[in-house]
């Protein structure tokens, strides 16, 4: 990213204005999701970075509890009950 930023703006990525950073990231996004990319082309680095960023956020405490719907115990748990109260446990005969 620094190489591309320096080639376009003579500055490292971190030193660019927000608008310049956005323009470079938008360019990467267009390249990563270009419909003309062949299936056997290696994945674009930006696509991998974007996917890992989303994964990291959604698996963080804030992402999992405030952004995503979070139910720490889905449904009620009733342990140690007789099998006769449960009935068939499998959907096979």
C-alpha positions in Angstrom: 0.0 0.0 0.0 2.8 2.4 0.8 4.4 1.7 -2.6 1.1 2.6 -4.4 0.5 5.6 -2.1 4.0 6.9 -2.8 3.7 6.4 -6.5 0.4 8.3 -6.6 0.9 10.9 -4.0 4.6 10.9 -3.0 3.6 10.0 0.6 3.2 6.8 2.7 -0.3 5.6 3.1 -0.6 6.8 6.7 0.5 10.3 5.7 -2.3 10.6 3.0 -5.4 12.7 3.6 -8.5 10.6 4.4 -9.8 11.4 0.9 -6.6 10.0 -0.7 -6.7 7.0 1.5 -10.3 6.3 0.6 -9.5 6.7 -3.1 -6.7 4.1 -2.9 -8.8 1.7 -0.8 -11.7 2.1 -3.3 -9.3 1.2 -6.1 -8.1 -1.9 -4.3 -11.8 -2.9 -3.6 -12.6 -2.6 -7.3 -9.6 -4.7 -8.3 -10.4 -7.3 -5.6 -14.0 -7.8 -6.7 -13.4 -7.3 -10.5 -15.8 -9.6 -12.4 -13.0 -10.2 -15.0 -10.7 -12.0 -12.5 -10.2 -15.6 -13.4 -11.1 -18.3 -10.8 -7.6 -19.5 -10.7 -6.1 -16.1 -10.1 -4.6 -15.7 -6.6 -6.9 -13.8 -4.3 -6.2 -10.0 -4.2 -4.6 -9.0 -0.9 -7.3 -6.4 -0.2 -10.0 -9.0 -0.4 -8.2 -11.2 2.1 -7.5 -8.2 4.4 -11.1 -7.1 4.2 -12.4 -10.6 5.1 -10.0 -11.0 8.0 -11.0 -7.5 9.3 -14.7 -8.4 9.3 -14.0 -11.8 10.9 -11.9 -10.2 13.6 -14.5 -7.6 14.4 -17.4 -10.0 14.4 -15.6 -12.4 16.7 -14.5 -9.7 19.1 -16.5 -9.0 22.3 -17.9 -5.7 21.0 -18.7 -7.2 17.6 -20.3 -10.3 18.9 -22.4 -8.6 21.7 -23.2 -5.2 20.4 -23.2 -5.5 16.6 -24.4 -9.0 16.0 -27.4 -10.5 17.8 -26.1 -12.4 20.8 -27.8 -15.1 22.9 -25.3 -16.7 25.2 -27.6 -19.6 26.0 -30.1 -20.2 23.1 -33.2 -21.9 24.6 -33.6 -23.4 28.0 -31.4 -26.2 29.3 -32.9 -28.9 31.3 -30.2 -31.4 32.4 -30.6 -34.8 34.1 -34.2 -35.5 33.0 -35.5 -39.0 32.3 -35.2 -40.2 28.7 -38.9 -41.1 28.8 -39.7 -37.4 29.1 -37.6 -36.5 26.0 -39.0 -39.1 23.6 -37.1 -40.0 20.4 -33.8 -38.2 20.2 -33.0 -39.0 16.5 -35.0 -38.6 13.3 -34.3 -42.1 12.1 -36.3 -45.3 12.6 
